[in-house]
Amino acid sequence: MIAAADGNGGGRERETGPQHLVRHHNNGLAYYQFEDLLAFPEVIHGVFTRLGGVSPAPFATLNASLAVGDDPDRVVTNRDRLCQTLGLNLQAAVMPQLVHGTRVTIVTEEHRGRGAMDRDGLPATDVLITNRPGVPLLMTFADCVPILLYDPLRRAIGLAHGGWKGSLHGVARSAVRAMQEAYGCRPANVIAAVGPAVGPCCYQVRDDVWAVGQAVFPASSTVFRPQGDDTWHLDLWTTTRHWLAQAGVGHIAAADWCTACHTDEFFSHRGENGKTGRFGVVLALR
C-alpha cells in the first residue's frame, strides 16, 4: 500500500488495483481511479465500490440508486459521502434517468443539482457530456459498463452507461460523436476509461439478445460466445472497445474486471439475483 498525496480524489491510502486502476481508501469509503486520468489534475473522477455507506442489506452499504427500494435518505447520504470524498458538492451534481439506450444530454450550469437529491434526473438519458467546471456527472451501475471520456485539448468530459441494448447499439460511439459535435473534440485526442462491468464469464443471455446483436455484429464476431445449451455469453468489454475504436478514440484503458465475480467490492444485478444496490461513478472538471 502506498500513501497517496495527490489531490485528484483525496485518497489517504492508495494501492495498486486491476489493470489501469488504483484503489483508494478515504473516510471508510473504497473507490478506484484510472491511472490514465490521474495524469490530468483538472479531471476529478471515482469509480466507487459498495463499501463505506449507510444502507443495510441487500443494499449494503454504499448504494447510490433511488430506484432499487432503498431508503431515500440513506441513498442521498451515500451520494453525499462519495461526492465529499472527491471534494465535490452533491447539490451541484447531475444525474440521468437511465433507460439502457444511447441518448445524450449536454449538461450546462442550468442542470446543476438535477436528480442529485431526488429521482427527477434528466429523462431517458444514458450519456452525459459537459465542458463546464464544477458540474459533476454522476451515474449508478450494477453490471452495466461505465465509460469515462476526456479530451484534454478541448477540456470536455463524458460519462456513459452501457446496458446491453445501449452497448450493442453503440452508446460509446454516440458519446464520442456528441463530444465532437458539441465541443469540436477530435476522437484521436479522447481518452476513454472503461470501468468494471459484468464479464463474458458471467453474462449469459438468450436468443432474443443474440438476435439483436446479430443485426449489428457479424456472425464471426467474438461478442457472443455460444455455450452449447441454447444460450450465449455476451462480452460487453469487447463490444465497448469495438465502438470506441469505430469512433476513432485514440486511447482506451479498459479494466476488464467482472462485477459479478467481485460482489465483495461491487453491486451486481446478475451476481446477486436482481436484489442489490448500485455503485456510483463520478466524473467532473475541476
DABELWO-V909140 format. One record per backbone hydrogen bond with DSSP energy under -1.0 kcal/mol. CO is the residue of the C=O (numbers start at 1). NH is the residue of the N-H. If there is no record, write none. Layout:
BEGIN
co=CO nh=NH
co=CO nh=NH
END
This chain:
BEGIN
co=2 nh=14
co=7 nh=9
co=13 nh=25
co=14 nh=2
co=15 nh=23
co=18 nh=21
co=20 nh=35
co=21 nh=17
co=22 nh=33
co=23 nh=15
co=24 nh=31
co=25 nh=12
co=25 nh=13
co=26 nh=29
co=29 nh=26
co=30 nh=49
co=31 nh=24
co=32 nh=47
co=33 nh=22
co=34 nh=37
co=34 nh=38
co=37 nh=40
co=40 nh=43
co=42 nh=286
co=44 nh=284
co=46 nh=282
co=47 nh=32
co=50 nh=62
co=51 nh=30
co=56 nh=59
co=61 nh=55
co=71 nh=75
co=72 nh=76
co=73 nh=77
co=74 nh=78
co=75 nh=79
co=76 nh=80
co=77 nh=81
co=78 nh=82
co=79 nh=83
co=80 nh=84
co=81 nh=85
co=83 nh=88
co=84 nh=87
co=89 nh=92
co=90 nh=93
co=94 nh=138
co=95 nh=122
co=97 nh=125
co=103 nh=126
co=103 nh=127
co=105 nh=129
co=108 nh=111
co=109 nh=112
co=111 nh=114
co=113 nh=116
co=114 nh=95
co=119 nh=121
co=122 nh=97
co=126 nh=161
co=127 nh=105
co=128 nh=159
co=129 nh=107
co=130 nh=157
co=136 nh=94
co=137 nh=283
co=139 nh=281
co=141 nh=279
co=142 nh=269
co=143 nh=198
co=145 nh=162
co=146 nh=195
co=147 nh=160
co=148 nh=193
co=149 nh=158
co=150 nh=191
co=151 nh=155
co=151 nh=156
co=156 nh=151
co=157 nh=130
co=158 nh=149
co=159 nh=128
co=160 nh=147
co=161 nh=163
co=162 nh=145
co=163 nh=167
co=164 nh=168
co=165 nh=169
co=166 nh=171
co=167 nh=170
co=170 nh=174
co=171 nh=175
co=172 nh=176
co=173 nh=177
co=174 nh=178
co=175 nh=179
co=176 nh=180
co=177 nh=181
co=178 nh=182
co=179 nh=183
co=179 nh=185
co=180 nh=184
co=186 nh=189
co=187 nh=190
co=187 nh=250
co=190 nh=251
co=191 nh=150
co=192 nh=253
co=193 nh=148
co=194 nh=255
co=199 nh=202
co=199 nh=203
co=202 nh=204
co=203 nh=234
co=205 nh=232
co=206 nh=210
co=207 nh=211
co=208 nh=212
co=209 nh=213
co=210 nh=214
co=213 nh=216
co=213 nh=217
co=218 nh=221
co=223 nh=235
co=225 nh=233
co=231 nh=227
co=232 nh=205
co=233 nh=225
co=235 nh=239
co=236 nh=240
co=237 nh=241
co=238 nh=242
co=239 nh=243
co=240 nh=244
co=241 nh=245
co=242 nh=246
co=243 nh=247
co=244 nh=249
co=245 nh=248
co=251 nh=192
co=253 nh=194
co=257 nh=197
co=262 nh=265
co=262 nh=266
co=265 nh=50
co=268 nh=272
co=269 nh=274
co=272 nh=275
co=278 nh=64
co=279 nh=141
co=280 nh=48
co=281 nh=139
co=282 nh=46
co=283 nh=137
co=284 nh=44
co=285 nh=134
END
